[in-house]
Amino acid sequence: MDLLRIDGGCRLDGQVRASGAKNATLPILSAGLLTDDTLVVRNVPHLEDVTTTNLLLAQMGVGVTVGDHMVVEVDSSSISSCVAPYDLVKTMRASILVLGPLLARRGEAEVSLPGGCAIGARPVDIHLRGLEAMGAEIEVEGGYIRARSGRLRGARYAMDTVTVTGTENLMMAATLADGVTVLENAAREPEVVDLANCLIAMGAKIEGAGTPIIRIQGVERLHGAEYSVLPDRIETGTFLVAAAVTRGRVRVVETDPTLIEAVTEKLRGCGAEVTEGDDWIELNMRGKRPRSVDLRTSPYPGFPTDMQAQFTTLNAVAEGAGAITETVFENRFMHVSELQRMGADIRQAGNTVIVRGKEKLTGAPVMATDLRASASLVIAGLVADGATEVRRIYHLDRGYECMEEKFAQLGATVRRLRDDAPVTARSAVKT
Ligand code: EPU
């Protein structure tokens, strides 16, 4: 297993490019299942989760061609299997995104239940109830969701909780349903809007994506399209936080500042100078120590849960104390104990952590537990005294493209090394 070794103490300075958004790419690739024409997807990030999606589609008989500059062509003209097996689903929960498209196009799907993960229980009941409302018969047996239907029927469905992949699954299924589907309490995340735009380019009739009510008029068939994925707002935010933590200056280009306003507001609140153009955003800390901020995660346009861990690190080195409350996932503080090992002063009470900033953290061996927690540890390593070794970085590789190269471009000393340490009871814990 690889690890990242970070020599702390640098002040980031420079420019990086935002990659395409992971959480838009995964549903868009799955949307390729909805047509027998070819879907050409551009600006696809080179990530482990994208490779897993491609493998998942390929084992269903879908032709997946990865061309130059990660242009991916999805050809679902001859689907030979409607099964998403446990071995792939267990490595990536977003595999559930094939359920809606398979059911809509083929009238059958067998998808392993994703189960829980390091950040919480993460059920898929809302996906299943929505599909049932559209006429699907679903049983869960032997760890698998087995779904059957004739042509799905349009339905009005109000989701109990705002769910991103739930909204995406149901929106995809509804594109080929008979009649109108209205999704209430829909997720408003930019990645939902990006998927809707791709589906519209494929001939779908969708209104209201980006609002809590999405209306989909089903059509007989979708056609092929070429679509370019939007920039990754969470990757963008991660680099801006790294700039703030190291008291440096970073410009992220080929991004969209309008997608992370809740994040930039907090960064301004911590004393950073943030400037923006149409497709870039720059944070300059001018060598100053950031001030702590209070925040509470919530669905878009609220503060994203996917930026919570990075801000925990920011508060850990900031002036003053800040309270961070996580409301989206019940167990997304796995990074806290690792940050404490680096000297952070953090106390957890329920779904809130109180972080008292320290002037410095100390480098230590730490363990990544999920994707965004890993990013928070790398950022902590950048500012810590001495060396930090972040183990289990396969989590990072799932969702950050060329992270160490990008940090190196900004002046950090981050190296990928082989971790040949024997497996211990701790490192063998399954997430
Ligand atoms: N929920 C239910 N029932 C459901 C679905 C969700 O109770 O049927 C609950 C979840 O347990 C959670 C809340 O609803 O408490 C929100 O979960 P959501 O379904 O929105 O999460 P998701 O769709 O599984 C996506 C992103 C996550 C991101 C969340 C929240 C993808 C592939 N994943 O997950 O991204 O944190 O939305 O914004 O889009 C990441 O990139 O690191 C990541 C975890």
Boltz pocket constraint, residues with backbone or C-beta under 6 A from the ligand:
constraints:
  - pocket:
      binder: B
      contacts: [[A, 22], [A, 23], [A, 26], [A, 93], [A, 94], [A, 120], [A, 121], [A, 122], [A, 123], [A, 124], [A, 125], [A, 126], [A, 127], [A, 128], [A, 161], [A, 162], [A, 163], [A, 164], [A, 165], [A, 166], [A, 191], [A, 305], [A, 306], [A, 327], [A, 328], [A, 329], [A, 330], [A, 371], [A, 372], [A, 399]]
      max_distance: 6.0
